[in-house]
Amino acid sequence: MTHLSVRRGALALAAAATLAAVAAPQASAKQLSCGATITKDTKLTKDLVNCPGVGITIGANDITLDLNGHTVAAAAKRNPKAHGILNKGHDHVTIKGGTVKGFGAYGVRLADAKRNVVRNMHMTANFTGIGLVESSNNLVEHSDMSGSRFVGVNLTGGAHNRVVANAITASVGLGVLVQTSVNDHGSDNRILDNVIEGNGIQVNPGQASAQIAGNTIRHAGFAGIAAFEPSTIIERNSANDGRGLGIGAPNGAVD
């Protein structure tokens, strides 16, 4: 065998080893199962179903979870402490592209998390569709929350969050609830250009300078928009065919 042939053989083996190393993360992604914690960019390759607890936990900053059209679904026996996707304390995370179904707590929960993006998600038949708890500068857009047993969007505390261009339907409670927490009253949150069918938007006292603009609310069981915080800014909304007031601001609000 010539020296050149030996060298080519060695290069071929090195290339094969490199390809195997590159392929390894993809292989590990295929093994993702209920209860997994991810610490790097992850794309689902299959549905995760019958999850008895948390479906997927975010475990690092600066990563993307792409559901890739797949579903994360809870077990039939409802666990009131189970979230579909949980991010507690991690920043610059993107969650996108799939369905979260049937969880006894939140479909998606961001807690003490900053600058996350939740986009093109379907959150259905969860207790709460999505919750932003003491979290700031997050964006929830172009998603839908349907059939929530409590509320579609629960924004508790936090500042400068935006909930934009979502479809929120058939919540047992409110479509969107903007409220304070014990540690964080919250301020300057934006609920913009959403379409809400069945129950509407409520801003509780203490959530300063929330902006409720460009939303369409239809068939609310009570007020389409109820603002109990006088610093709330309400503009360019439409509230039709409800059983209560279209817009109610008993403590005063800016329109």
Buried (B, 14 or more C-beta within 10 A) or exposed (E): EEEEEEEEEEEEEEEEEEEEEEEEEEEEBEEBEBBBEBEEBBBBEEBBBEBEBBBBBBBBBEBBBBBBEBBBBBBEEBBEEBBBBBBBEBBBBBBBBBBBBBBBBBBBBBBBBBBBBBBBBBBBBBBBBBBBBBBBBBBBBBBBBBBBBBBBBBBBBBBBBBBBBBBBBBBBBBBBBBBBBEEBBBBBBBBBBBBBBBBBBBBBBBBBBBBBBBBBBBBBBBBBBBBBBBBBBBEEBBBEEBEBBBBBBEEEBEE
